[in-house]
């Protein structure tokens, strides 16, 4: 039997990763616009995986693409891995500030002509304090999304990152983008009304996000291994 918790130790503190049952999460929390699901066919003893649909019929999930730069293939892989620290800093800062809603943050890598465009991704579903009719709601919703993106970027200077160990990656642009045009997505963290979930399918002791989370005072999160779903060929168990 696997332990219910895994402790990730860093020089600046430890983070506890709880193995929360995926199905219980789906039953209690159904805030993703296209719904959440478990992926069928998981082997006995394997951690259940969360299905994160990026489509619903003819509709495609739109998020924010925070572009950094272009790198050769090997350097792009390293940049994506190092970017996990930036993702952790942004999500941790939103959690500390009491952000409400559902947010999925991660990295992306998009091959383009022999090099790869690299950056961060944010899918933002803010919780609004009111339900204004029609266009007024849409304007408020988009404004709340952009405010979240701006705060996420500002968090890079909040002191959670170790600037000596973490290479500086400037954000060249931030723009809405369909998920299908982002390239290879790597969802890392979900924040839902103050509760943080790890979406990565594997745990690594040397992951650069652990010291960032510890430095920010995020000492516990739940593990929900995630599979991004771009098409309808996945077999799902809907919650």
C-alpha positions as CSV (number, residue, x, y, z in Angstrom):
1,X,0.0,0.0,0.0
2,X,1.3,3.4,-0.9
3,X,1.7,6.0,1.9
4,X,-1.0,8.6,2.2
5,X,1.5,11.4,2.2
6,X,4.9,12.1,0.7
7,X,7.3,14.7,2.2
8,X,9.4,16.7,-0.2
9,X,12.3,18.2,1.8
10,X,14.2,21.3,0.8
11,X,16.9,23.5,2.5
12,X,14.2,26.1,3.2
13,X,11.4,23.8,4.5
14,X,9.3,20.7,3.6
15,X,6.1,20.3,1.6
16,X,3.6,17.5,2.3
17,X,1.9,16.0,-0.7
18,X,-1.4,14.3,0.1
19,X,-2.7,11.6,-2.2
20,X,-6.3,12.8,-2.3
21,X,-8.8,10.4,-4.0
22,X,-9.5,11.8,-7.4
23,X,-13.1,10.7,-7.5
24,X,-13.9,12.5,-4.2
25,X,-12.5,15.7,-5.7
26,X,-14.6,15.4,-8.8
27,X,-17.8,14.7,-6.8
28,X,-17.2,17.7,-4.6
29,X,-15.6,20.1,-7.1
30,X,-16.9,20.5,-10.6
31,X,-15.8,24.0,-11.5
32,X,-13.8,23.4,-14.6
33,X,-15.8,24.9,-17.5
34,X,-15.9,21.6,-19.5
35,X,-16.1,19.4,-16.4
36,X,-13.6,17.1,-14.8
37,X,-13.3,13.3,-15.2
38,X,-11.2,10.4,-14.2
39,X,-9.4,8.5,-17.0
40,X,-10.6,5.0,-17.3
41,X,-8.2,2.0,-17.6
42,X,-5.8,2.8,-14.8
43,X,-3.8,-0.2,-13.7
44,X,-4.5,-1.7,-10.2
45,X,-2.4,0.1,-7.6
46,X,-1.7,3.1,-9.9
47,X,-2.7,6.6,-8.8
48,X,-6.0,7.5,-10.4
49,X,-5.6,10.3,-13.0
50,X,-7.6,13.4,-13.5
51,X,-8.9,14.1,-17.0
52,X,-8.7,17.8,-17.9
53,X,-10.8,18.3,-21.0
54,X,-9.8,21.2,-23.3
55,X,-12.9,20.8,-25.5
56,X,-16.6,20.5,-25.3
57,X,-18.1,19.7,-28.7
58,X,-17.1,22.5,-31.0
59,X,-15.8,24.7,-28.1
60,X,-12.1,24.9,-27.1
61,X,-10.7,26.1,-23.8
62,X,-9.0,29.4,-24.1
63,X,-6.3,30.3,-21.6
64,X,-3.4,32.9,-21.4
65,X,-0.1,32.2,-23.0
66,X,2.8,34.0,-21.3
67,X,5.6,33.7,-23.9
68,X,9.2,33.9,-22.9
69,X,11.6,33.1,-25.7
70,X,12.7,30.5,-28.4
71,X,15.3,27.8,-27.6
72,X,16.9,24.8,-29.4
73,X,15.2,21.6,-28.4
74,X,17.4,20.5,-25.5
75,X,17.5,24.0,-24.0
76,X,13.8,24.3,-24.4
77,X,13.3,21.2,-22.2
78,X,15.5,22.7,-19.5
79,X,13.7,26.0,-19.7
80,X,10.4,24.3,-19.3
81,X,11.7,22.4,-16.2
82,X,13.1,25.6,-14.7
83,X,9.8,27.4,-15.4
84,X,8.1,25.2,-12.8
85,X,9.6,27.5,-10.2
86,X,7.8,30.5,-11.8
87,X,4.5,28.6,-11.9
88,X,4.9,27.8,-8.2
89,X,5.7,31.4,-7.3
90,X,2.6,32.7,-9.2
91,X,0.1,30.2,-7.8
92,X,1.5,30.5,-4.3
93,X,1.2,34.3,-4.4
94,X,-2.5,34.0,-5.5
95,X,-3.2,31.4,-2.8
96,X,-1.7,33.7,-0.1
97,X,-3.7,36.6,-1.4
98,X,-7.0,34.7,-1.0
99,X,-7.7,34.4,-4.8
100,X,-11.1,32.8,-5.4
101,X,-12.1,30.7,-8.4
102,X,-10.4,27.9,-10.3
103,X,-7.0,28.3,-11.9
104,X,-4.7,25.9,-13.7
105,X,-1.1,27.0,-14.3
106,X,1.7,25.2,-16.1
107,X,4.2,25.4,-18.9
108,X,4.1,25.0,-22.6
109,X,6.6,24.2,-25.4
110,X,5.7,24.9,-29.0
111,X,8.0,23.6,-31.8
112,X,8.5,26.2,-34.5
113,X,11.0,25.8,-37.4
114,X,13.8,23.9,-35.6
115,X,13.4,25.7,-32.3
116,X,10.7,25.7,-29.6
117,X,8.8,28.6,-28.2
118,X,8.7,28.3,-24.4
119,X,6.5,30.0,-21.7
120,X,3.8,29.6,-19.1
121,X,0.1,29.0,-19.3
122,X,-2.8,30.1,-17.2
123,X,-6.4,28.9,-17.5
124,X,-8.4,31.3,-15.2
125,X,-12.0,30.9,-14.1
126,X,-12.4,33.7,-11.5
127,X,-15.2,33.6,-9.0
128,X,-17.2,36.8,-9.3
129,X,-19.2,38.3,-6.4
130,X,-22.2,38.9,-8.6
131,X,-23.9,37.6,-11.7
132,X,-24.5,40.7,-13.9
133,X,-26.6,40.1,-17.0
134,X,-25.2,39.6,-20.5
135,X,-22.3,41.7,-21.6
136,X,-21.7,43.3,-18.2
137,X,-20.8,39.9,-16.8
138,X,-18.5,39.1,-19.7
139,X,-16.6,42.4,-19.2
140,X,-16.2,41.8,-15.5
141,X,-15.1,38.2,-16.1
142,X,-12.4,39.2,-18.6
143,X,-11.2,42.1,-16.3
144,X,-10.9,39.6,-13.4
145,X,-8.9,37.2,-15.7
146,X,-6.5,39.9,-16.7
147,X,-6.0,41.1,-13.1
148,X,-5.2,37.5,-12.2
149,X,-2.6,37.3,-15.0
150,X,-1.0,40.6,-14.0
151,X,-0.7,39.5,-10.3
152,X,0.7,36.2,-11.4
153,X,3.5,37.9,-13.3
154,X,4.2,40.4,-10.5
155,X,4.7,37.5,-8.1
156,X,8.1,36.7,-9.7
157,X,9.5,39.7,-7.7
158,X,7.8,38.7,-4.4
159,X,10.8,37.0,-3.0
160,X,9.7,33.4,-3.4
161,X,12.3,32.7,-6.2
162,X,16.0,32.1,-5.5
163,X,17.4,34.4,-8.1
164,X,20.9,32.9,-7.7
165,X,19.6,29.4,-8.6
166,X,16.8,30.4,-10.9
167,X,17.6,31.9,-14.3
168,X,15.7,35.0,-15.1
169,X,13.1,34.4,-17.9
170,X,11.4,37.6,-19.0
171,X,7.8,37.5,-20.2
172,X,7.8,38.9,-23.7
173,X,4.0,38.9,-24.2
174,X,0.8,37.7,-22.5
175,X,-2.3,37.0,-24.6
176,X,-5.4,34.9,-24.7
177,X,-4.9,31.7,-26.8
178,X,-6.9,28.6,-27.6
179,X,-5.3,25.6,-25.8
180,X,-5.0,23.8,-29.2
181,X,-2.6,26.5,-30.4
182,X,-0.3,26.4,-27.3
183,X,1.7,23.3,-28.3
184,X,2.7,20.8,-25.7
185,X,1.0,21.7,-22.4
186,X,2.4,20.8,-19.0
187,X,-0.3,21.6,-16.3
188,X,1.4,21.7,-12.9
189,X,-0.8,23.3,-10.3
190,X,-4.5,23.9,-9.8
191,X,-5.8,26.4,-7.3
192,X,-9.4,26.3,-6.3
193,X,-10.7,28.7,-3.7
194,X,-7.5,28.6,-1.7
195,X,-6.8,24.9,-2.0
196,X,-3.8,23.9,-4.1
197,X,-3.5,20.6,-6.1
198,X,-0.5,19.2,-7.8
199,X,-1.4,18.0,-11.4
200,X,2.0,16.6,-12.4
201,X,1.9,12.8,-13.0
202,X,5.3,12.3,-11.3
203,X,7.0,13.4,-8.1
204,X,10.6,14.5,-8.2
205,X,12.7,15.3,-5.1
206,X,14.8,17.9,-7.1
207,X,11.8,19.7,-8.6
208,X,12.5,23.5,-8.5
209,X,9.0,24.2,-7.4
210,X,9.4,22.7,-3.9
211,X,11.7,25.3,-2.4
212,X,9.5,28.0,-3.9
213,X,6.4,26.7,-2.3
214,X,8.2,26.2,1.0
215,X,9.6,29.7,0.9
216,X,6.0,31.0,0.3
217,X,4.6,29.1,3.2
218,X,2.7,26.6,1.1
219,X,3.5,23.5,3.1
220,X,0.7,21.1,2.0
221,X,-1.1,20.3,-1.3
222,X,-3.0,17.4,-2.7
223,X,-1.8,15.2,-5.6
224,X,-4.2,14.8,-8.6
225,X,-2.1,13.4,-11.5
226,X,-3.5,15.0,-14.7
227,X,-4.0,14.1,-18.3
228,X,-4.7,16.9,-20.8
229,X,-7.5,15.8,-23.2
230,X,-7.6,17.6,-26.6
231,X,-10.0,15.2,-28.3
232,X,-12.8,12.8,-27.6
233,X,-10.9,9.5,-28.0
234,X,-10.2,9.3,-24.2
235,X,-12.5,7.0,-22.3
236,X,-13.8,9.0,-19.3
237,X,-15.7,8.4,-16.1
238,X,-17.7,11.6,-15.6
239,X,-18.2,12.8,-12.1
